[in-house]
Amino acid sequence: MAVPKRRTSSAKTKSRKAANMVKSAPALSICPQCHEPKLPHRVCPNCGYYDGKNVVEG
């Protein structure tokens, strides 16, 4: 089993963990039917339209 010969520096550890720290908010697009913000490539939760068609009643 491989064992490190030297202690891993804090800079090395923190730079490795930094990739998981930065999470941006999901991008939002505008629904062409009701003009409310929604996640892209998903049914609009407000009006139920996707790709110009009513897929969810309500």
C-alpha atoms as a printed R data frame, in Angstrom:
   type eleno elety resid chain resno       x      y       z
1  ATOM     1    CA   MET     A     1   0.000  0.000   0.000
2  ATOM     2    CA   ALA     A     2   1.341  3.433  -0.928
3  ATOM     3    CA   VAL     A     3   2.115  5.727   1.974
4  ATOM     4    CA   PRO     A     4   3.099  9.384   1.496
5  ATOM     5    CA   LYS     A     5   6.715 10.106   2.398
6  ATOM     6    CA   ARG     A     6   6.042 13.735   3.302
7  ATOM     7    CA   ARG     A     7   3.081 15.548   4.816
8  ATOM     8    CA   THR     A     8   0.736 17.121   2.258
9  ATOM     9    CA   SER     A     9   0.906 20.898   2.555
10 ATOM    10    CA   SER     A    10  -2.183 22.883   3.439
11 ATOM    11    CA   ALA     A    11  -2.016 24.768   0.133
12 ATOM    12    CA   LYS     A    12  -2.065 21.502  -1.808
13 ATOM    13    CA   THR     A    13  -4.979 20.174   0.235
14 ATOM    14    CA   LYS     A    14  -6.996 23.379   0.006
15 ATOM    15    CA   SER     A    15  -6.474 23.760  -3.743
16 ATOM    16    CA   ARG     A    16  -7.680 20.186  -4.258
17 ATOM    17    CA   LYS     A    17 -10.790 20.784  -2.134
18 ATOM    18    CA   ALA     A    18 -11.495 24.197  -3.681
19 ATOM    19    CA   ALA     A    19 -13.079 22.668  -6.803
20 ATOM    20    CA   ASN     A    20 -15.980 21.371  -4.713
21 ATOM    21    CA   MET     A    21 -16.438 24.596  -2.747
22 ATOM    22    CA   VAL     A    22 -17.546 26.880  -5.572
23 ATOM    23    CA   LYS     A    23 -21.096 26.108  -6.621
24 ATOM    24    CA   SER     A    24 -22.926 28.705  -8.654
25 ATOM    25    CA   ALA     A    25 -26.681 29.161  -8.718
26 ATOM    26    CA   PRO     A    26 -28.451 27.364 -11.574
27 ATOM    27    CA   ALA     A    27 -28.963 29.400 -14.722
28 ATOM    28    CA   LEU     A    28 -32.527 30.534 -15.335
29 ATOM    29    CA   SER     A    29 -34.275 31.165 -18.630
30 ATOM    30    CA   ILE     A    30 -37.515 33.006 -19.312
31 ATOM    31    CA   CYS     A    31 -40.644 31.032 -20.231
32 ATOM    32    CA   PRO     A    32 -41.932 32.218 -23.623
33 ATOM    33    CA   GLN     A    33 -45.560 31.656 -22.571
34 ATOM    34    CA   CYS     A    34 -45.867 33.273 -19.128
35 ATOM    35    CA   HIS     A    35 -42.498 35.112 -18.997
36 ATOM    36    CA   GLU     A    36 -41.619 33.663 -15.584
37 ATOM    37    CA   PRO     A    37 -38.098 32.402 -14.784
38 ATOM    38    CA   LYS     A    38 -37.630 28.636 -15.121
39 ATOM    39    CA   LEU     A    39 -34.817 26.115 -15.391
40 ATOM    40    CA   PRO     A    40 -33.745 25.519 -18.990
41 ATOM    41    CA   HIS     A    41 -34.905 22.336 -20.780
42 ATOM    42    CA   ARG     A    42 -37.647 21.740 -18.228
43 ATOM    43    CA   VAL     A    43 -41.410 22.191 -18.053
44 ATOM    44    CA   CYS     A    44 -42.383 25.600 -16.709
45 ATOM    45    CA   PRO     A    45 -43.690 25.112 -13.150
46 ATOM    46    CA   ASN     A    46 -45.960 28.151 -13.499
47 ATOM    47    CA   CYS     A    47 -47.870 27.452 -16.736
48 ATOM    48    CA   GLY     A    48 -46.932 23.836 -17.594
49 ATOM    49    CA   TYR     A    49 -45.660 24.544 -21.126
50 ATOM    50    CA   TYR     A    50 -42.586 22.992 -22.734
51 ATOM    51    CA   ASP     A    51 -41.428 23.605 -26.314
52 ATOM    52    CA   GLY     A    52 -44.611 25.552 -27.081
53 ATOM    53    CA   LYS     A    53 -46.919 22.706 -26.032
54 ATOM    54    CA   ASN     A    54 -49.027 22.343 -22.898
55 ATOM    55    CA   VAL     A    55 -47.696 19.194 -21.250
56 ATOM    56    CA   VAL     A    56 -48.952 19.623 -17.681
57 ATOM    57    CA   GLU     A    57 -52.512 20.593 -16.955
58 ATOM    58    CA   GLY     A    58 -52.851 23.124 -14.211
